[in-house]
């Protein structure tokens, strides 16, 4: 499943589309874990995944992504300064 998830969600390092995220290249600071969760939720919309815990680090938020069988399929980080999301799994 891990490989399939990457094929469907590439390229990582992108911004989420939509009115809240702005045009490609637009930066938007992320200050809370709730904002980070919304970004991840929007990014994975339409996918059969669940977002696990969001942990705050100095420069980013870290989120675990689980499939419908509760297996870890990805770990993503959301940059606090830019709002960019990318896989680290």
QUITAKA-V162262 format. One record per residue. N is the residue number from 1. RES is the residue in three letters. SS is DSSP state (a for helix, b for strand, c for the rest). PSI is psi in whole degrees, 0 to 359 (999 if undefined). NEAR is the number of other C-alpha atoms within 12 Angstrom. Layout:
((N | RES | SS | PSI | NEAR) (N | RES | SS | PSI | NEAR))
//
This chain:
((1 | UNK | c | 325 | 19) (2 | UNK | a | 314 | 20) (3 | UNK | a | 321 | 13) (4 | UNK | a | 320 | 13) (5 | UNK | a | 318 | 25) (6 | UNK | a | 322 | 23) (7 | UNK | a | 324 | 12) (8 | UNK | a | 332 | 17) (9 | UNK | a | 13 | 26) (10 | UNK | c | 157 | 18) (11 | UNK | c | 136 | 16) (12 | UNK | c | 157 | 25) (13 | UNK | c | 6 | 22) (14 | UNK | b | 172 | 28) (15 | UNK | c | 156 | 34) (16 | UNK | c | 139 | 34) (17 | UNK | c | 165 | 22) (18 | UNK | c | 167 | 15) (19 | UNK | c | 330 | 13) (20 | UNK | c | 332 | 20) (21 | UNK | c | 335 | 27) (22 | UNK | c | 187 | 17) (23 | UNK | c | 162 | 14) (24 | UNK | c | 130 | 18) (25 | UNK | c | 347 | 15) (26 | UNK | c | 137 | 19) (27 | UNK | c | 141 | 21) (28 | UNK | c | 122 | 25) (29 | UNK | c | 148 | 23) (30 | UNK | c | 116 | 30) (31 | UNK | c | 339 | 23) (32 | UNK | c | 160 | 24) (33 | UNK | a | 332 | 27) (34 | UNK | a | 319 | 20) (35 | UNK | a | 318 | 25) (36 | UNK | a | 318 | 40) (37 | UNK | a | 318 | 32) (38 | UNK | a | 321 | 26) (39 | UNK | a | 313 | 40) (40 | UNK | a | 318 | 44) (41 | UNK | a | 315 | 28) (42 | UNK | a | 318 | 24) (43 | UNK | a | 319 | 35) (44 | UNK | c | 14 | 32) (45 | UNK | c | 138 | 19) (46 | UNK | c | 345 | 12) (47 | UNK | c | 147 | 21) (48 | UNK | c | 72 | 19) (49 | UNK | b | 161 | 26) (50 | UNK | b | 142 | 28) (51 | UNK | b | 124 | 33) (52 | UNK | b | 209 | 25) (53 | UNK | b | 148 | 21) (54 | UNK | b | 121 | 27) (55 | UNK | b | 135 | 22) (56 | UNK | b | 134 | 22) (57 | UNK | c | 180 | 18) (58 | UNK | c | 315 | 15) (59 | UNK | c | 357 | 19) (60 | UNK | b | 169 | 28) (61 | UNK | b | 145 | 37) (62 | UNK | b | 130 | 34) (63 | UNK | b | 138 | 37) (64 | UNK | b | 140 | 31) (65 | UNK | b | 128 | 35) (66 | UNK | b | 148 | 24) (67 | UNK | b | 184 | 22) (68 | UNK | c | 344 | 15) (69 | UNK | c | 10 | 12) (70 | UNK | c | 25 | 16) (71 | UNK | c | 138 | 18) (72 | UNK | b | 123 | 22) (73 | UNK | b | 340 | 28) (74 | UNK | b | 158 | 31) (75 | UNK | b | 126 | 30) (76 | UNK | b | 156 | 39) (77 | UNK | b | 148 | 38) (78 | UNK | b | 115 | 45) (79 | UNK | b | 128 | 33) (80 | UNK | c | 327 | 25) (81 | UNK | c | 329 | 20) (82 | UNK | c | 339 | 28) (83 | UNK | c | 4 | 38) (84 | UNK | c | 145 | 35) (85 | UNK | b | 139 | 39) (86 | UNK | b | 155 | 31) (87 | UNK | b | 144 | 30) (88 | UNK | c | 12 | 20) (89 | UNK | c | 999 | 18))
//
